[in-house]
């Protein structure tokens, strides 16, 4: 385990408060509300430590790039809102891997992203 610092504790708190995948800018924005001196290099360093510790994992978003989320949620997918530019967890999985890949291919893992508008953004437009 990496050493415990006020910055690392603040970053962990950010992920507990938001419970969805977050990008580096979001972690920095929310983290600075807890520790005003937090900077990008410190966030990156602590994200790496939290990944190495198994507390976080990195996901590759097709539009936003690297996002980070807490581990231990079980297999799930993601919904990207084009309105607010946030990514949300979708629990479970309807994809049947054995029927998805062509014959001869071996599926080792998969990630699915849905794109659209979240309920909060829908309310803003109606």
Buried (B, 14 or more C-beta within 10 A) or exposed (E): EEEEBEBBEBBBBBBEEBEBBBBBEBBBEBBBEBBEEBEEEBBEBBBEBBBEEEBBBBBEBEEBEEBBBBEEEEEEBBBBBEEEEBBBBBEEEEBEEEEEEEEEEEEEEEEEBEEEBBEEBEEEEE
